[in-house]
Amino acid sequence: MNDLVLITGAAGRLGGFATSALAAAGYRLRLLDLREPEVVPEGAEVLVGSVTDAALMARATEGATALLHYGGHPRERTWEQILEVNIDGTRTVLEAARHSGVAKVYLASSNHAAGFQTRDRAPEGGLPPDCTALADSYYGVSKVTTEALGAVYHHRFGIDVLAVRIGSCDEHPADERSLSTWLSRADHDAMILAWLGDPTPAYRIVWGISDNRRGWFDLSGTSIPGYEPTGDSERDLPDLVRQFPPRETPSTDPVLNRLGGSFTTVELGEFM
Ligand code: 15L
């Protein structure tokens, strides 16, 4: 395998999952973050710096065939911070990708792009992945913008863009909501590997959510050939299920009824 893949936010949790999965699959890796990742596979290059640095991003994307963009604030921050890093930084990343001829870009969007969608109003077959964006926070706005920027760079320049509305990707989630929104590490990794192997350029918005019995999402036709989510929180997270047994009727608590959970109730711009 000779493909070089750039991972931004490589020192974060999801960047770390991607790093291990791609290294195991034989990809050459270039890892970028504000600090050196704890685990650096043999042969991987490391770049320390910000996605907001255009010169660094030009160097980082040189020779890469694909890019996984996880870099940025992972939850609510002030508008200025979100604007600089998540919004402007994502444009800088995409602009560098275009100039360097990167063919494929994975964008870590989030369920918070649509955080005000509610379970009680979800259609029968589940909430579709490209449902109307109803951002729940400044952070959510940055994810809607990320998706919009991805569309621009696909339609104008033909880059294959996968925007993933990631749910709760954690090996040890701790709250009841995660039993619906959980993305297993295995499904996270499998999606990336299947997408990297898909040669057809497209613009896609997909759920990054496992096949949870408690989910209320339309996961049919994930549109990535070779990828089907197999995780199920009910089966795979028995301790959490014991803590939060299934309910007779769905809760009306906004934190459980709204996709974005507590992101929909926290003050705008308040650190979480
Ligand atoms: C996200 O977008 C966050 O990055 C992550 O930390 C979790 O809070 C997740 O959403 C979630 O909604 O569970």
Boltz pocket constraint, residues with backbone or C-beta under 6 A from the ligand:
constraints:
  - pocket:
      binder: B
      contacts: [[A, 73], [A, 74], [A, 75], [A, 109], [A, 110], [A, 111], [A, 112], [A, 166], [A, 167], [A, 168], [A, 169], [A, 181], [A, 259], [A, 260], [A, 261]]
      max_distance: 6.0
